Amino acid sequence: MSGRPDSGTGPETADSEAAAGQDASVDPRDESGGPRDESVDPRDESVDPRDASDDPWEDARRARWTAVGTGAALTLAGLAAALLRLARSAPALVPAAYAGGAAVCAAAAVLGSRGRTRRALWLLIAGVMVMALGDQFD
């Protein structure tokens, strides 16, 4: 055979035979009937096409929750460290530094909940630095 369709077969038969040789799992159209987005491979399970859109509101919400959670965790850690240092014999500057750093981290959590996430980040850094400085005096 030369690979050419016989003269008796029309182009629709030749096209259907060529289409039968293709992978049936790849559909050139999505569920909605429109053309498929070629940038997302449908066989790739790690990519969710619904996550492809960049939602700035979702990013802002996630940044707020991150700032609040980190601020609260560092506040609790600073207060716990201040109470532990206060129970032992340590200079008074050490528990005061931990408590001060915890207060700065609490302020960062409040700012983060109000949407001031950049300022909250810098306050978190400053609070941890105050706590680390207090640890140097121990």
Beta strands, then each sheet from edge to edge (+ up, - down):
end
